[in-house]
Amino acid sequence: MGDDKGDGSRMTERDKLAIHLAEETGITEEQARGLISMLGTDRNSLLREARVLRQQSR
């Protein structure tokens, strides 16, 4: 199904958020997970910091 990670476990909301954040901002999923760990799940804060991170890595 669409929610499977491939290993039989289901994706958490944080997993889904990391994937969407990475797709939307151009950062890696690993970077997105790091931001979520530091900032929590506030979408506006995550988007702001992800954009800053992307600019710094260029």
N, C-alpha and C positions, 0 to 999 in steps of 0.2 A: 504494500500500500504506500501511499505518498508520504506517510509519517515515519516510515521505517528508515533507519540509518544504514541498513544493510546487514547489521549484525543481530537483528531480531529485536533490538530495544527500540523504544519509541523516542522520538525527538522531544526534548523539553521546550518550553516556551523560550527559554534563554538560547537554546540552539537555533530555533527559528529566527529569533531576533538577531543573532550574530550573522546568520546567513543573509538576511534581508539588509542589515546594516552594511555588510561587505559589498553586496551587489549594488546598493544605492550610492555608496560613497567611493568605491574603488579601493578600499583597504582590504587586507586579507581577513579571512575568518578568524585566524589566530589573533590578529590585532583587535578585531571586533570583540572577541571573547575577553581579551584583556581589559578593554574599555568597560565592558559590562561588569567585570569583576570589580573594577575601581569605582565606577560611577553608579552602578545599579541599572535600572531599566527605564529611566526617564529618557524618552525618545529624543526630545529636543537637546538635552545635554549630550547624548551620545552622538547625534548628528553633528553638532558643533565641534566636538572634540575629534571625531573621525575626519572631518574636513580639514582641521588643523594638522592632524597626523598625516594625512595624504599630502598636504602642501609641503610639510617638512621632509617627506621622503622623496620628493622630486628633485 
